[in-house]
Amino acid sequence: MHPIEYHIKLKDPAGHHFEVDLYIEKPFPLGQKISLPTWIPGSYMIRDFSKHIETIEAFSFSNNKIKQSIALKQLDSHTWEVSPTNEPILIRISVYAFDTSVRTAYLDLDRAFYNHSSLCLQAHGFTQSSCLVKIIPNPQLIGWEIATTLNPESTNRFGFGTYRAENYDELIDHPVTIGKMRRIKWKSQGIAHQIVIQGVNTPIDEKRLAQDLSAICDAHIRFFEPKTKRAPFKQYLFIVNTVGLGYGGLEHRSSTALLCKRSDLPIIDPSQKGKLLNQSQYEDFLGLCSHEYFHAWMVKNVQPLAFQPYRLNEKNHTSLLWLFEGFTSYYDDLQLLRSGCISRKSYLERILKTHESVMRTSGRLKQSVTESSFDAWTKYYLMDENTPNAVVSYYAKGSLIALALDLLIRNHTSNKKSLDHVMRTLWKSHGSLKTVPGRGISEHGFEQVVIDAMGHDFKKSWLNFEKKYISGKEDIPLISLLTQQGIQVKAKPLSRTDSVKQRIGLRTTSVDGWVKITHALTGGAAQVAGLSAGDFIVSLNGERITPTNFDKTLGQLFSDEITITAFRHDSQKEFHLSLRSISQTPEYILSE
């Protein structure tokens, strides 16, 4: 038996339960503490994974046999202490797993997926020790196989068997997917890559998917290491779970877990050879792949110093997510363009879409991207009805900051340098082929990286830029920046319906045949008049409103005075809206 060993069993797929055994050969004789992380790196929110533990037991153990039960004392919501013993111990937990997200664990009769941070208890005092993980098949689940980049120790042809991790941090950085899956393989710069897809049975253009992902991965590797073309991993795996409705990704050191709609994968148009039915959706999926892949350098290697080491049972605050997520969001689409996977027109349209999403939220005027980064744990990741009015996205505005800085550098150097030079300098000074604690970037360390890349004469320009857009709350002048580059844009003509909806400033959803307000935007006519999230709209100027006629009714309004009747807490109220003094936020489109 290895000093630390986990046995993971797909115990009850119909009931969605894993059973996980943790063996500790030499526990602390005065009492061994164990705990489950409260969050997973890359997703900055306390999630308390221990809430899914249904049972937990401890036993003394020797000669491959359980001897007797040992008392466990719970110290807090995620930590336990095993009573003192001089013998090896076994801690057995049953974990409920029915979350389709990329952050936790899932098990049913069709597939299994998990992050070790949801199933594997930390053995305090041993988190820096190597461990073995034995994944045990369920004989009822015929034809299932495993995909993971965890280092195999002894496995069968389906992947079941024993894996090794050098420490707990490495263990939780290798998600595992199990079941029947499509595998598509290729090499980028000589490195083995593959994508595994579950949940889809319809035909997709696998050849195109492989070609596009190969081109994207090649572009990223060349970007960071243009001479050596080396990467910080020996293999890379895209794990894709497809559903009817869903979107997201989580980065890991040599893999990523992705969630997307089935309609996001490349679907061939049978009437037009070589074309797809869903080009725009497919480009969104490629953007997601590109984003998470870029994180293999930015976040998994170059890190905020605040993350070194990760403290998995508390919030790890940093004001740098605008850099690590925002700049990644800039380069994910830029690398799609550079790799030839999207057109110049599509790229520019995606930039304009991002700009529009930022300008539509008044939170950008109340919170800087550094503040948004620091408060991610309590604001960005815990969105509510007031989020658009109070929070700026460090993803979206961060990507516009990267674009603006790129153009500023190009103008300053007459196109001799670009943001690429800054990012490569960052990689050389703070990254490596293996993350070294202490090499992380400090909260104000990016300034020195910029100066090292650009020279001291750029410092004044950087300080002014940082004061306005990063620590400050000024809007990125995107339209003028694009115009200066010879990119022609124009204000998008709005229909009457869109014009009225924007000035009213409501976001709504359909609930049991009612129009329910989800957000009342600051400065909109509805919010000024007193309408709020949670209100149910009954009528508009005396005409009954339903989810099917709401937009049509708005489009037929030719008066700037509107009366809305709504229910709030089952009490009927009347609100009088005036659109006369409400300005509109222009939307822009390419005029080329």
C-alpha positions, 0 to 999 in steps of 0.5 A, a space after each residue: 500500500 502506498 503511503 497515501 492512496 485513493 480508491 474511486 468506485 462508481 458505486 451507484 450510477 443510478 443514484 449518482 453516488 461515488 464511493 471513495 476510500 482514502 488510505 493513510 499508511 502512517 497517520 499522525 498518532 495524535 489524530 489525523 485531520 482530513 478535509 475537502 477543498 471549499 473551492 476549485 482553482 479557476 472558479 473563484 467562489 466558495 462552493 463547499 464541496 463537502 455538502 455532497 458527502 452523504 456518509 463518512 466513516 473511518 477504520 483501522 486497517 492492516 494486511 489489506 483488511 479492515 480491523 475496526 471502526 474509529 471515531 471521527 470528530 467533525 471540526 467544521 463544515 469540511 474538516 474532520 479529525 480521526 481519533 488517535 491510532 498507531 495503525 494505518 487508517 481508511 476513510 470511506 466517503 459516499 459522495 452524491 454527484 449530479 452536477 453537469 458543470 465543469 467544477 464538481 462531479 457527475 455520475 449516471 448510467 450514461 457517463 461519469 466526470 469528476 474533479 478530484 477536489 470533489 471526491 478526494 479528501 486532503 490528508 493534512 500533513 501529506 498534501 506535498 506527498 505523492 499519492 496513488 489513485 485507483 479508478 475501479 470499474 463498475 461491471 454493470 457499465 459495459 464499454 466504458 473507458 477513461 480519459 485523463 492526463 493524470 500520470 498512469 501507473 498501471 492501467 488496462 486498455 480502457 484506462 481503469 487502474 492506478 494513476 500517480 500524482 506527485 502531490 495533492 495540487 497535481 492531483 486536483 489539476 487532472 479531471 477525469 471523464 469516464 464512459 463512451 466517448 468520441 476521440 479525435 487526435 492530432 499533434 500540435 508542434 509534435 505534442 499529442 493532443 486529443 478531444 473527447 466528446 460525450 453526450 452527442 450522437 448526431 454527425 459532426 465534422 470531426 475532420 474540420 474540428 481536428 484541423 481547427 483545433 490543431 491550428 489554434 494550438 499551434 498558434 498558441 505554442 508558437 506565440 509563447 515560444 516562437 523559437 523553441 515551440 515548446 509547451 508547458 505540458 507533454 500532452 493535452 486533452 479537451 474534455 467536452 460534455 455536450 448538453 441541450 443548454 449550457 456553456 463554460 470551461 475550466 482550465 487545468 495544467 494539461 487539460 480543460 473541461 468544457 461544457 457546450 450545447 450540442 449545436 455548438 459543435 460543427 454541424 455539416 450543411 447537407 445542402 452546401 458542401 464544405 459549409 456548416 449550419 451553425 458557423 457562428 455557434 461553432 466559432 463561439 465553441 472554438 473561442 472557448 477552446 482557445 480561451 482555456 488552452 491559453 490558460 495553460 500558460 496564463 494562470 496554470 504557469 504564470 500566476 498571481 503571487 496570491 495563488 502561490 500556493 493555492 489555499 483551498 479552504 479560504 478565498 484567495 483574493 487578487 486584483 489581477 483577474 482583469 489580466 489573467 482572464 481579460 487578456 486571455 479573453 483578448 487573445 482567445 479570439 485573436 488567435 482564432 483570427 491568426 490561425 485562420 479559423 475565423 475571418 477578419 470580419 467575424 473577429 471585428 464583429 466579436 470585438 464590437 459585441 464585447 464592447 456593447 456588452 460592457 457599455 450596456 452595464 452601468 456597473 462599469 461606472 461604479 467599479 474598476 476592473 481591479 476592484 471587480 477582480 478582488 471582489 470576484 468571490 462575492 460579486 462576480 461569481 455571486 450574481 444577482 438582480 443588481 449585478 449589471 448595475 454594480 459590477 463590471 466584467 473583468 473578462 469583457 472590459 479586461 479584453 478591451 483593455 488588452 486591445 487598447 494597450 496593444 494599439 497604444 504600444 503599436 502607435 508608440 513604437 510605429 508598429 515595431 512592438 505590440 502587446 505580444 512582446 509584453 506577454 512574452 516578457 511576462 512568460 519569460 520572467 514569471 512562467 516556466 515549464 513547471 510553476 515555481 512558487 515565488 515566481 508569481 506576479 505581485 499585485 503591482 508587478 505587471 507595470 515592471 513587465 510592461 517597462 521591461 518589454 517596452 523601455 522606460 520611455 513608455 512608463 508615463 504612457 502606461 501610468 496614464 493608461 492604468 490610471 484611466 482604465 485599470 484602477 480607474 473607471 473610464 470607458 475604453 474609447 473603442 470606436 475611436 481606436 478602431 477608426 484610427 486603425 482605418 476600421 470603419 464602423 457606424 451606429 446600428 439602426 435600431 427598430 422601434 422595438 429595440 429602441 423602446 426596450 433599451 430605453 425602458 431598461 428591463 431584462 425579463 424572462 417567461 415564468 408560467 405564462 407571465 413576463 417576470 422582470 429579472 433586472 431593472 437597469 440603472 437609468 432606464 425608464 422602468 427603474 426610474 419609475 420604480 419597477 424592480 426585479 421580481 415584478 410580474 408585468 400584467 399590462 402595458 397601456 391597458 393591454 394584457 402582456 404575455 411572453 409571446 406578445 411583449 416585444 410586439 406590443 413594445 414595437 407598436 408603442 408610438 407614445 413616450 409615455 407608458 403605464 405598466 401594471 405589475 404584481 409585486 409580492 402578489 400586490 398590484 401596482 401601477 408605474 408611469 414611465 417616460 422615455 423622453 429624457 432617457 438616452 440610448 447607448 449606441 450599438 455599432 456595426 461594421 460599415 465595410 
